Amino acid sequence: MSRELILYTTLGCGLCEKAKVEIWPQLQEFQLRLREVDIAEDPQLLERFSLRIPVVGLGDPDDVCPWPFDSAQLDGWLRQRL
């Protein structure tokens, strides 16, 4: 089973599209699969991330890499955790 990189997002998030450009190179590098989670569908995630999206994580909502990040910053974040 491949590991997942979670992108916390919501419909119409323009910054989330910009974040994906930085995320794509890391997916292959770390053999990750991207899973997008719409925070509007989860009241706890909406409360936590409503003003912060896009953010990415590996499953622990307390340990996320918040926007703005570039590919190099995301690479460093992932290397510390994988």
PDB file of N, CA, C and O in Angstrom:
ATOM      1  N   MET A   1       0.848  -1.200   0.000  1.00  0.00           N
ATOM      2  CA  MET A   1       0.000   0.000   0.000  1.00  0.00           C
ATOM      3  C   MET A   1       0.881   1.247   0.000  1.00  0.00           C
ATOM      4  O   MET A   1       1.833   1.352   0.773  1.00  0.00           O
ATOM      5  N   SER A   2       0.552   2.169  -0.864  1.00  0.00           N
ATOM      6  CA  SER A   2       1.356   3.387  -0.925  1.00  0.00           C
ATOM      7  C   SER A   2       0.917   4.369   0.168  1.00  0.00           C
ATOM      8  O   SER A   2      -0.236   4.386   0.600  1.00  0.00           O
ATOM      9  N   ARG A   3       1.862   5.163   0.584  1.00  0.00           N
ATOM     10  CA  ARG A   3       1.561   6.177   1.592  1.00  0.00           C
ATOM     11  C   ARG A   3       0.878   7.358   0.912  1.00  0.00           C
ATOM     12  O   ARG A   3       0.999   7.562  -0.295  1.00  0.00           O
ATOM     13  N   GLU A   4       0.166   8.118   1.712  1.00  0.00           N
ATOM     14  CA  GLU A   4      -0.590   9.244   1.180  1.00  0.00           C
ATOM     15  C   GLU A   4      -0.046  10.566   1.695  1.00  0.00           C
ATOM     16  O   GLU A   4       0.345  10.699   2.855  1.00  0.00           O
ATOM     17  N   LEU A   5      -0.034  11.530   0.799  1.00  0.00           N
ATOM     18  CA  LEU A   5       0.170  12.921   1.172  1.00  0.00           C
ATOM     19  C   LEU A   5      -1.206  13.558   1.060  1.00  0.00           C
ATOM     20  O   LEU A   5      -1.824  13.536  -0.004  1.00  0.00           O
ATOM     21  N   ILE A   6      -1.679  14.120   2.151  1.00  0.00           N
ATOM     22  CA  ILE A   6      -3.026  14.680   2.182  1.00  0.00           C
ATOM     23  C   ILE A   6      -2.952  16.179   1.929  1.00  0.00           C
ATOM     24  O   ILE A   6      -2.195  16.899   2.580  1.00  0.00           O
ATOM     25  N   LEU A   7      -3.751  16.632   0.972  1.00  0.00           N
ATOM     26  CA  LEU A   7      -3.909  18.060   0.708  1.00  0.00           C
ATOM     27  C   LEU A   7      -5.262  18.470   1.267  1.00  0.00           C
ATOM     28  O   LEU A   7      -6.308  18.071   0.753  1.00  0.00           O
ATOM     29  N   TYR A   8      -5.230  19.269   2.323  1.00  0.00           N
ATOM     30  CA  TYR A   8      -6.467  19.807   2.887  1.00  0.00           C
ATOM     31  C   TYR A   8      -6.856  21.001   2.029  1.00  0.00           C
ATOM     32  O   TYR A   8      -6.093  21.959   1.903  1.00  0.00           O
ATOM     33  N   THR A   9      -8.042  20.943   1.441  1.00  0.00           N
ATOM     34  CA  THR A   9      -8.460  21.889   0.426  1.00  0.00           C
ATOM     35  C   THR A   9      -9.959  22.117   0.530  1.00  0.00           C
ATOM     36  O   THR A   9     -10.608  21.586   1.431  1.00  0.00           O
ATOM     37  N   THR A  10     -10.506  22.892  -0.375  1.00  0.00           N
ATOM     38  CA  THR A  10     -11.951  23.022  -0.529  1.00  0.00           C
ATOM     39  C   THR A  10     -12.236  23.544  -1.929  1.00  0.00           C
ATOM     40  O   THR A  10     -11.332  24.015  -2.619  1.00  0.00           O
ATOM     41  N   LEU A  11     -13.463  23.462  -2.334  1.00  0.00           N
ATOM     42  CA  LEU A  11     -13.876  23.863  -3.675  1.00  0.00           C
ATOM     43  C   LEU A  11     -13.517  25.331  -3.933  1.00  0.00           C
ATOM     44  O   LEU A  11     -13.788  26.199  -3.104  1.00  0.00           O
ATOM     45  N   GLY A  12     -12.917  25.591  -5.071  1.00  0.00           N
ATOM     46  CA  GLY A  12     -12.600  26.958  -5.457  1.00  0.00           C
ATOM     47  C   GLY A  12     -11.369  27.544  -4.797  1.00  0.00           C
ATOM     48  O   GLY A  12     -11.196  28.763  -4.795  1.00  0.00           O
ATOM     49  N   CYS A  13     -10.516  26.713  -4.241  1.00  0.00           N
ATOM     50  CA  CYS A  13      -9.308  27.199  -3.573  1.00  0.00           C
ATOM     51  C   CYS A  13      -8.203  27.403  -4.615  1.00  0.00           C
ATOM     52  O   CYS A  13      -7.546  26.447  -5.028  1.00  0.00           O
ATOM     53  N   GLY A  14      -8.008  28.641  -5.031  1.00  0.00           N
ATOM     54  CA  GLY A  14      -6.982  28.949  -6.019  1.00  0.00           C
ATOM     55  C   GLY A  14      -5.573  28.684  -5.527  1.00  0.00           C
ATOM     56  O   GLY A  14      -4.723  28.228  -6.292  1.00  0.00           O
ATOM     57  N   LEU A  15      -5.317  28.965  -4.254  1.00  0.00           N
ATOM     58  CA  LEU A  15      -3.993  28.693  -3.703  1.00  0.00           C
ATOM     59  C   LEU A  15      -3.700  27.201  -3.686  1.00  0.00           C
ATOM     60  O   LEU A  15      -2.545  26.788  -3.788  1.00  0.00           O
ATOM     61  N   CYS A  16      -4.744  26.394  -3.559  1.00  0.00           N
ATOM     62  CA  CYS A  16      -4.556  24.945  -3.552  1.00  0.00           C
ATOM     63  C   CYS A  16      -4.027  24.470  -4.905  1.00  0.00           C
ATOM     64  O   CYS A  16      -3.209  23.552  -4.968  1.00  0.00           O
ATOM     65  N   GLU A  17      -4.490  25.088  -5.968  1.00  0.00           N
ATOM     66  CA  GLU A  17      -3.982  24.731  -7.301  1.00  0.00           C
ATOM     67  C   GLU A  17      -2.504  25.096  -7.414  1.00  0.00           C
ATOM     68  O   GLU A  17      -1.726  24.353  -8.011  1.00  0.00           O
ATOM     69  N   LYS A  18      -2.119  26.223  -6.852  1.00  0.00           N
ATOM     70  CA  LYS A  18      -0.700  26.612  -6.857  1.00  0.00           C
ATOM     71  C   LYS A  18       0.121  25.640  -6.014  1.00  0.00           C
ATOM     72  O   LYS A  18       1.253  25.311  -6.368  1.00  0.00           O
ATOM     73  N   ALA A  19      -0.446  25.185  -4.907  1.00  0.00           N
ATOM     74  CA  ALA A  19       0.259  24.245  -4.039  1.00  0.00           C
ATOM     75  C   ALA A  19       0.509  22.921  -4.757  1.00  0.00           C
ATOM     76  O   ALA A  19       1.552  22.296  -4.566  1.00  0.00           O
ATOM     77  N   LYS A  20      -0.444  22.493  -5.582  1.00  0.00           N
ATOM     78  CA  LYS A  20      -0.286  21.225  -6.301  1.00  0.00           C
ATOM     79  C   LYS A  20       0.952  21.235  -7.197  1.00  0.00           C
ATOM     80  O   LYS A  20       1.603  20.205  -7.371  1.00  0.00           O
ATOM     81  N   VAL A  21       1.271  22.385  -7.760  1.00  0.00           N
ATOM     82  CA  VAL A  21       2.462  22.484  -8.610  1.00  0.00           C
ATOM     83  C   VAL A  21       3.718  22.156  -7.807  1.00  0.00           C
ATOM     84  O   VAL A  21       4.652  21.547  -8.329  1.00  0.00           O
ATOM     85  N   GLU A  22       3.738  22.560  -6.542  1.00  0.00           N
ATOM     86  CA  GLU A  22       4.873  22.280  -5.665  1.00  0.00           C
ATOM     87  C   GLU A  22       4.835  20.843  -5.134  1.00  0.00           C
ATOM     88  O   GLU A  22       5.875  20.269  -4.809  1.00  0.00           O
ATOM     89  N   ILE A  23       3.654  20.279  -5.051  1.00  0.00           N
ATOM     90  CA  ILE A  23       3.465  18.943  -4.489  1.00  0.00           C
ATOM     91  C   ILE A  23       3.850  17.843  -5.477  1.00  0.00           C
ATOM     92  O   ILE A  23       4.464  16.851  -5.085  1.00  0.00           O
ATOM     93  N   TRP A  24       3.495  18.008  -6.754  1.00  0.00           N
ATOM     94  CA  TRP A  24       3.664  16.919  -7.724  1.00  0.00           C
ATOM     95  C   TRP A  24       5.069  16.318  -7.732  1.00  0.00           C
ATOM     96  O   TRP A  24       5.187  15.093  -7.714  1.00  0.00           O
ATOM     97  N   PRO A  25       6.150  17.124  -7.758  1.00  0.00           N
ATOM     98  CA  PRO A  25       7.486  16.499  -7.796  1.00  0.00           C
ATOM     99  C   PRO A  25       7.780  15.634  -6.571  1.00  0.00           C
ATOM    100  O   PRO A  25       8.548  14.676  -6.655  1.00  0.00           O
ATOM    101  N   GLN A  26       7.180  15.966  -5.453  1.00  0.00           N
ATOM    102  CA  GLN A  26       7.447  15.234  -4.218  1.00  0.00           C
ATOM    103  C   GLN A  26       6.743  13.877  -4.182  1.00  0.00           C
ATOM    104  O   GLN A  26       7.194  12.959  -3.498  1.00  0.00           O
ATOM    105  N   LEU A  27       5.652  13.754  -4.910  1.00  0.00           N
ATOM    106  CA  LEU A  27       4.907  12.500  -4.893  1.00  0.00           C
ATOM    107  C   LEU A  27       5.767  11.356  -5.408  1.00  0.00           C
ATOM    108  O   LEU A  27       5.825  10.291  -4.793  1.00  0.00           O
ATOM    109  N   GLN A  28       6.432  11.576  -6.533  1.00  0.00           N
ATOM    110  CA  GLN A  28       7.284  10.531  -7.085  1.00  0.00           C
ATOM    111  C   GLN A  28       8.539  10.335  -6.231  1.00  0.00           C
ATOM    112  O   GLN A  28       8.955   9.205  -5.979  1.00  0.00           O
ATOM    113  N   GLU A  29       9.129  11.431  -5.794  1.00  0.00           N
ATOM    114  CA  GLU A  29      10.348  11.366  -4.985  1.00  0.00           C
ATOM    115  C   GLU A  29      10.160  10.499  -3.747  1.00  0.00           C
ATOM    116  O   GLU A  29      11.040   9.710  -3.401  1.00  0.00           O
ATOM    117  N   PHE A  30       9.020  10.641  -3.082  1.00  0.00           N
ATOM    118  CA  PHE A  30       8.774   9.928  -1.831  1.00  0.00           C
ATOM    119  C   PHE A  30       7.797   8.759  -1.996  1.00  0.00           C
ATOM    120  O   PHE A  30       7.384   8.142  -1.014  1.00  0.00           O
ATOM    121  N   GLN A  31       7.435   8.465  -3.240  1.00  0.00           N
ATOM    122  CA  GLN A  31       6.490   7.382  -3.547  1.00  0.00           C
ATOM    123  C   GLN A  31       5.196   7.550  -2.756  1.00  0.00           C
ATOM    124  O   GLN A  31       4.747   6.645  -2.052  1.00  0.00           O
ATOM    125  N   LEU A  32       4.622   8.723  -2.894  1.00  0.00           N
ATOM    126  CA  LEU A  32       3.373   9.061  -2.216  1.00  0.00           C
ATOM    127  C   LEU A  32       2.237   9.166  -3.217  1.00  0.00           C
ATOM    128  O   LEU A  32       2.447   9.413  -4.405  1.00  0.00           O
ATOM    129  N   ARG A  33       1.044   8.974  -2.714  1.00  0.00           N
ATOM    130  CA  ARG A  33      -0.162   9.181  -3.504  1.00  0.00           C
ATOM    131  C   ARG A  33      -0.877  10.392  -2.903  1.00  0.00           C
ATOM    132  O   ARG A  33      -1.006  10.504  -1.684  1.00  0.00           O
ATOM    133  N   LEU A  34      -1.339  11.295  -3.766  1.00  0.00           N
ATOM    134  CA  LEU A  34      -2.031  12.496  -3.281  1.00  0.00           C
ATOM    135  C   LEU A  34      -3.490  12.178  -3.003  1.00  0.00           C
ATOM    136  O   LEU A  34      -4.190  11.602  -3.836  1.00  0.00           O
ATOM    137  N   ARG A  35      -3.933  12.566  -1.811  1.00  0.00           N
ATOM    138  CA  ARG A  35      -5.360  12.465  -1.473  1.00  0.00           C
ATOM    139  C   ARG A  35      -5.822  13.849  -1.056  1.00  0.00           C
ATOM    140  O   ARG A  35      -5.269  14.457  -0.139  1.00  0.00           O
ATOM    141  N   GLU A  36      -6.843  14.335  -1.743  1.00  0.00           N
ATOM    142  CA  GLU A  36      -7.395  15.643  -1.404  1.00  0.00           C
ATOM    143  C   GLU A  36      -8.556  15.457  -0.443  1.00  0.00           C
ATOM    144  O   GLU A  36      -9.455  14.650  -0.679  1.00  0.00           O
ATOM    145  N   VAL A  37      -8.522  16.217   0.644  1.00  0.00           N
ATOM    146  CA  VAL A  37      -9.581  16.167   1.652  1.00  0.00           C
ATOM    147  C   VAL A  37     -10.250  17.535   1.677  1.00  0.00           C
ATOM    148  O   VAL A  37      -9.606  18.553   1.931  1.00  0.00           O
ATOM    149  N   ASP A  38     -11.545  17.542   1.410  1.00  0.00           N
ATOM    150  CA  ASP A  38     -12.316  18.795   1.421  1.00  0.00           C
ATOM    151  C   ASP A  38     -12.695  19.120   2.860  1.00  0.00           C
ATOM    152  O   ASP A  38     -13.493  18.415   3.478  1.00  0.00           O
ATOM    153  N   ILE A  39     -12.118  20.188   3.383  1.00  0.00           N
ATOM    154  CA  ILE A  39     -12.365  20.538   4.786  1.00  0.00           C
ATOM    155  C   ILE A  39     -13.821  20.923   5.041  1.00  0.00           C
ATOM    156  O   ILE A  39     -14.281  20.865   6.181  1.00  0.00           O
ATOM    157  N   ALA A  40     -14.555  21.317   3.989  1.00  0.00           N
ATOM    158  CA  ALA A  40     -15.956  21.704   4.163  1.00  0.00           C
ATOM    159  C   ALA A  40     -16.815  20.514   4.570  1.00  0.00           C
ATOM    160  O   ALA A  40     -17.925  20.697   5.071  1.00  0.00           O
ATOM    161  N   GLU A  41     -16.314  19.293   4.362  1.00  0.00           N
ATOM    162  CA  GLU A  41     -17.087  18.098   4.685  1.00  0.00           C
ATOM    163  C   GLU A  41     -16.829  17.595   6.103  1.00  0.00           C
ATOM    164  O   GLU A  41     -17.420  16.600   6.522  1.00  0.00           O
ATOM    165  N   ASP A  42     -15.957  18.271   6.844  1.00  0.00           N
ATOM    166  CA  ASP A  42     -15.616  17.834   8.201  1.00  0.00           C
ATOM    167  C   ASP A  42     -15.560  19.056   9.114  1.00  0.00           C
ATOM    168  O   ASP A  42     -14.641  19.867   9.000  1.00  0.00           O
ATOM    169  N   PRO A  43     -16.529  19.198  10.018  1.00  0.00           N
ATOM    170  CA  PRO A  43     -16.577  20.402  10.867  1.00  0.00           C
ATOM    171  C   PRO A  43     -15.284  20.665  11.642  1.00  0.00           C
ATOM    172  O   PRO A  43     -14.889  21.819  11.807  1.00  0.00           O
ATOM    173  N   GLN A  44     -14.618  19.602  12.120  1.00  0.00           N
ATOM    174  CA  GLN A  44     -13.375  19.806  12.869  1.00  0.00           C
ATOM    175  C   GLN A  44     -12.264  20.319  11.962  1.00  0.00           C
ATOM    176  O   GLN A  44     -11.515  21.217  12.348  1.00  0.00           O
ATOM    177  N   LEU A  45     -12.151  19.763  10.771  1.00  0.00           N
ATOM    178  CA  LEU A  45     -11.124  20.234   9.834  1.00  0.00           C
ATOM    179  C   LEU A  45     -11.436  21.651   9.371  1.00  0.00           C
ATOM    180  O   LEU A  45     -10.531  22.470   9.210  1.00  0.00           O
ATOM    181  N   LEU A  46     -12.709  21.939   9.160  1.00  0.00           N
ATOM    182  CA  LEU A  46     -13.101  23.283   8.736  1.00  0.00           C
ATOM    183  C   LEU A  46     -12.709  24.304   9.799  1.00  0.00           C
ATOM    184  O   LEU A  46     -12.175  25.367   9.483  1.00  0.00           O
ATOM    185  N   GLU A  47     -12.974  23.977  11.044  1.00  0.00           N
ATOM    186  CA  GLU A  47     -12.621  24.892  12.131  1.00  0.00           C
ATOM    187  C   GLU A  47     -11.100  25.075  12.213  1.00  0.00           C
ATOM    188  O   GLU A  47     -10.613  26.185  12.424  1.00  0.00           O
ATOM    189  N   ARG A  48     -10.369  23.995  12.047  1.00  0.00           N
ATOM    190  CA  ARG A  48      -8.923  24.025  12.201  1.00  0.00           C
ATOM    191  C   ARG A  48      -8.219  24.723  11.039  1.00  0.00           C
ATOM    192  O   ARG A  48      -7.274  25.482  11.251  1.00  0.00           O
ATOM    193  N   PHE A  49      -8.674  24.469   9.818  1.00  0.00           N
ATOM    194  CA  PHE A  49      -7.915  24.903   8.639  1.00  0.00           C
ATOM    195  C   PHE A  49      -8.595  25.964   7.783  1.00  0.00           C
ATOM    196  O   PHE A  49      -8.053  26.339   6.744  1.00  0.00           O
ATOM    197  N   SER A  50      -9.761  26.460   8.181  1.00  0.00           N
ATOM    198  CA  SER A  50     -10.536  27.329   7.286  1.00  0.00           C
ATOM    199  C   SER A  50      -9.747  28.518   6.754  1.00  0.00           C
ATOM    200  O   SER A  50      -9.919  28.898   5.596  1.00  0.00           O
ATOM    201  N   LEU A  51      -8.890  29.109   7.570  1.00  0.00           N
ATOM    202  CA  LEU A  51      -8.132  30.282   7.127  1.00  0.00           C
ATOM    203  C   LEU A  51      -6.697  29.927   6.748  1.00  0.00           C
ATOM    204  O   LEU A  51      -5.906  30.813   6.426  1.00  0.00           O
ATOM    205  N   ARG A  52      -6.355  28.641   6.782  1.00  0.00           N
ATOM    206  CA  ARG A  52      -4.966  28.236   6.563  1.00  0.00           C
ATOM    207  C   ARG A  52      -4.739  27.470   5.267  1.00  0.00           C
ATOM    208  O   ARG A  52      -3.595  27.347   4.828  1.00  0.00           O
ATOM    209  N   ILE A  53      -5.798  26.949   4.637  1.00  0.00           N
ATOM    210  CA  ILE A  53      -5.583  26.108   3.465  1.00  0.00           C
ATOM    211  C   ILE A  53      -4.923  26.905   2.350  1.00  0.00           C
ATOM    212  O   ILE A  53      -5.143  28.110   2.227  1.00  0.00           O
ATOM    213  N   PRO A  54      -4.125  26.241   1.548  1.00  0.00           N
ATOM    214  CA  PRO A  54      -3.862  24.814   1.555  1.00  0.00           C
ATOM    215  C   PRO A  54      -2.806  24.433   2.599  1.00  0.00           C
ATOM    216  O   PRO A  54      -1.863  25.178   2.862  1.00  0.00           O
ATOM    217  N   VAL A  55      -2.997  23.270   3.169  1.00  0.00           N
ATOM    218  CA  VAL A  55      -1.973  22.652   4.012  1.00  0.00           C
ATOM    219  C   VAL A  55      -1.870  21.192   3.591  1.00  0.00           C
ATOM    220  O   VAL A  55      -2.837  20.605   3.107  1.00  0.00           O
ATOM    221  N   VAL A  56      -0.692  20.616   3.781  1.00  0.00           N
ATOM    222  CA  VAL A  56      -0.513  19.206   3.475  1.00  0.00           C
ATOM    223  C   VAL A  56      -0.049  18.488   4.726  1.00  0.00           C
ATOM    224  O   VAL A  56       0.559  19.084   5.615  1.00  0.00           O
ATOM    225  N   GLY A  57      -0.344  17.209   4.781  1.00  0.00           N
ATOM    226  CA  GLY A  57       0.060  16.403   5.916  1.00  0.00           C
ATOM    227  C   GLY A  57       0.135  14.944   5.542  1.00  0.00           C
ATOM    228  O   GLY A  57      -0.161  14.547   4.415  1.00  0.00           O
ATOM    229  N   LEU A  58       0.537  14.160   6.516  1.00  0.00           N
ATOM    230  CA  LEU A  58       0.663  12.716   6.313  1.00  0.00           C
ATOM    231  C   LEU A  58      -0.362  11.939   7.121  1.00  0.00           C
ATOM    232  O   LEU A  58      -0.258  10.719   7.245  1.00  0.00           O
ATOM    233  N   GLY A  59      -1.345  12.628   7.668  1.00  0.00           N
ATOM    234  CA  GLY A  59      -2.417  11.958   8.399  1.00  0.00           C
ATOM    235  C   GLY A  59      -2.681  12.536   9.775  1.00  0.00           C
ATOM    236  O   GLY A  59      -3.784  12.392  10.302  1.00  0.00           O
ATOM    237  N   ASP A  60      -1.697  13.184  10.365  1.00  0.00           N
ATOM    238  CA  ASP A  60      -1.868  13.802  11.686  1.00  0.00           C
ATOM    239  C   ASP A  60      -2.197  15.282  11.473  1.00  0.00           C
ATOM    240  O   ASP A  60      -1.321  16.049  11.075  1.00  0.00           O
ATOM    241  N   PRO A  61      -3.447  15.699  11.733  1.00  0.00           N
ATOM    242  CA  PRO A  61      -3.815  17.098  11.493  1.00  0.00           C
ATOM    243  C   PRO A  61      -3.083  18.091  12.391  1.00  0.00           C
ATOM    244  O   PRO A  61      -3.150  19.299  12.164  1.00  0.00           O
ATOM    245  N   ASP A  62      -2.382  17.585  13.415  1.00  0.00           N
ATOM    246  CA  ASP A  62      -1.585  18.472  14.265  1.00  0.00           C
ATOM    247  C   ASP A  62      -0.189  18.697  13.700  1.00  0.00           C
ATOM    248  O   ASP A  62       0.540  19.565  14.181  1.00  0.00           O
ATOM    249  N   ASP A  63       0.186  17.934  12.695  1.00  0.00           N
ATOM    250  CA  ASP A  63       1.523  18.034  12.093  1.00  0.00           C
ATOM    251  C   ASP A  63       1.365  18.221  10.599  1.00  0.00           C
ATOM    252  O   ASP A  63       1.331  17.253   9.840  1.00  0.00           O
ATOM    253  N   VAL A  64       1.267  19.476  10.181  1.00  0.00           N
ATOM    254  CA  VAL A  64       1.045  19.791   8.773  1.00  0.00           C
ATOM    255  C   VAL A  64       2.074  20.808   8.289  1.00  0.00           C
ATOM    256  O   VAL A  64       2.709  21.514   9.073  1.00  0.00           O
ATOM    257  N   CYS A  65       2.209  20.853   6.992  1.00  0.00           N
ATOM    258  CA  CYS A  65       3.067  21.836   6.341  1.00  0.00           C
ATOM    259  C   CYS A  65       2.140  22.886   5.730  1.00  0.00           C
ATOM    260  O   CYS A  65       1.466  22.608   4.739  1.00  0.00           O
ATOM    261  N   PRO A  66       2.098  24.084   6.306  1.00  0.00           N
ATOM    262  CA  PRO A  66       1.145  25.099   5.838  1.00  0.00           C
ATOM    263  C   PRO A  66       1.678  25.880   4.637  1.00  0.00           C
ATOM    264  O   PRO A  66       2.887  26.028   4.458  1.00  0.00           O
ATOM    265  N   TRP A  67       0.766  26.366   3.837  1.00  0.00           N
ATOM    266  CA  TRP A  67       1.074  27.276   2.738  1.00  0.00           C
ATOM    267  C   TRP A  67       1.461  28.605   3.333  1.00  0.00           C
ATOM    268  O   TRP A  67       0.876  28.967   4.354  1.00  0.00           O
ATOM    269  N   PRO A  68       2.396  29.370   2.793  1.00  0.00           N
ATOM    270  CA  PRO A  68       3.085  29.096   1.530  1.00  0.00           C
ATOM    271  C   PRO A  68       4.300  28.194   1.715  1.00  0.00           C
ATOM    272  O   PRO A  68       5.066  28.341   2.668  1.00  0.00           O
ATOM    273  N   PHE A  69       4.456  27.264   0.787  1.00  0.00           N
ATOM    274  CA  PHE A  69       5.651  26.433   0.733  1.00  0.00           C
ATOM    275  C   PHE A  69       6.029  26.245  -0.724  1.00  0.00           C
ATOM    276  O   PHE A  69       5.181  26.314  -1.613  1.00  0.00           O
ATOM    277  N   ASP A  70       7.313  26.008  -0.958  1.00  0.00           N
ATOM    278  CA  ASP A  70       7.735  25.647  -2.305  1.00  0.00           C
ATOM    279  C   ASP A  70       8.181  24.194  -2.271  1.00  0.00           C
ATOM    280  O   ASP A  70       8.179  23.557  -1.217  1.00  0.00           O
ATOM    281  N   SER A  71       8.559  23.684  -3.417  1.00  0.00           N
ATOM    282  CA  SER A  71       8.916  22.278  -3.517  1.00  0.00           C
ATOM    283  C   SER A  71      10.066  21.917  -2.582  1.00  0.00           C
ATOM    284  O   SER A  71      10.058  20.844  -1.979  1.00  0.00           O
ATOM    285  N   ALA A  72      11.053  22.799  -2.458  1.00  0.00           N
ATOM    286  CA  ALA A  72      12.203  22.527  -1.586  1.00  0.00           C
ATOM    287  C   ALA A  72      11.783  22.496  -0.119  1.00  0.00           C
ATOM    288  O   ALA A  72      12.250  21.642   0.635  1.00  0.00           O
ATOM    289  N   GLN A  73      10.918  23.406   0.293  1.00  0.00           N
ATOM    290  CA  GLN A  73      10.450  23.416   1.686  1.00  0.00           C
ATOM    291  C   GLN A  73       9.636  22.162   1.991  1.00  0.00           C
ATOM    292  O   GLN A  73       9.770  21.569   3.062  1.00  0.00           O
ATOM    293  N   LEU A  74       8.800  21.768   1.048  1.00  0.00           N
ATOM    294  CA  LEU A  74       8.006  20.560   1.240  1.00  0.00           C
ATOM    295  C   LEU A  74       8.912  19.336   1.287  1.00  0.00           C
ATOM    296  O   LEU A  74       8.678  18.421   2.077  1.00  0.00           O
ATOM    297  N   ASP A  75       9.932  19.314   0.456  1.00  0.00           N
ATOM    298  CA  ASP A  75      10.905  18.224   0.461  1.00  0.00           C
ATOM    299  C   ASP A  75      11.543  18.093   1.848  1.00  0.00           C
ATOM    300  O   ASP A  75      11.643  16.990   2.384  1.00  0.00           O
ATOM    301  N   GLY A  76      11.965  19.200   2.416  1.00  0.00           N
ATOM    302  CA  GLY A  76      12.579  19.180   3.748  1.00  0.00           C
ATOM    303  C   GLY A  76      11.613  18.707   4.812  1.00  0.00           C
ATOM    304  O   GLY A  76      11.985  17.941   5.701  1.00  0.00           O
ATOM    305  N   TRP A  77      10.367  19.162   4.726  1.00  0.00           N
ATOM    306  CA  TRP A  77       9.333  18.757   5.695  1.00  0.00           C
ATOM    307  C   TRP A  77       9.131  17.249   5.621  1.00  0.00           C
ATOM    308  O   TRP A  77       9.083  16.568   6.646  1.00  0.00           O
ATOM    309  N   LEU A  78       9.014  16.735   4.399  1.00  0.00           N
ATOM    310  CA  LEU A  78       8.786  15.299   4.217  1.00  0.00           C
ATOM    311  C   LEU A  78       9.998  14.482   4.686  1.00  0.00           C
ATOM    312  O   LEU A  78       9.824  13.438   5.314  1.00  0.00           O
ATOM    313  N   ARG A  79      11.199  14.935   4.396  1.00  0.00           N
ATOM    314  CA  ARG A  79      12.413  14.193   4.794  1.00  0.00           C
ATOM    315  C   ARG A  79      12.503  14.052   6.314  1.00  0.00           C
ATOM    316  O   ARG A  79      13.020  13.052   6.814  1.00  0.00           O
ATOM    317  N   GLN A  80      12.008  15.037   7.041  1.00  0.00           N
ATOM    318  CA  GLN A  80      12.029  14.958   8.509  1.00  0.00           C
ATOM    319  C   GLN A  80      11.025  13.931   9.043  1.00  0.00           C
ATOM    320  O   GLN A  80      11.140  13.476  10.181  1.00  0.00           O
ATOM    321  N   ARG A  81      10.050  13.573   8.220  1.00  0.00           N
ATOM    322  CA  ARG A  81       8.968  12.726   8.712  1.00  0.00           C
ATOM    323  C   ARG A  81       8.938  11.332   8.103  1.00  0.00           C
ATOM    324  O   ARG A  81       8.292  10.437   8.649  1.00  0.00           O
ATOM    325  N   LEU A  82       9.616  11.134   6.997  1.00  0.00           N
ATOM    326  CA  LEU A  82       9.573   9.820   6.328  1.00  0.00           C
ATOM    327  C   LEU A  82      10.890   9.097   6.408  1.00  0.00           C
ATOM    328  O   LEU A  82      11.015   7.984   5.896  1.00  0.00           O
TER     329      LEU A  82
END
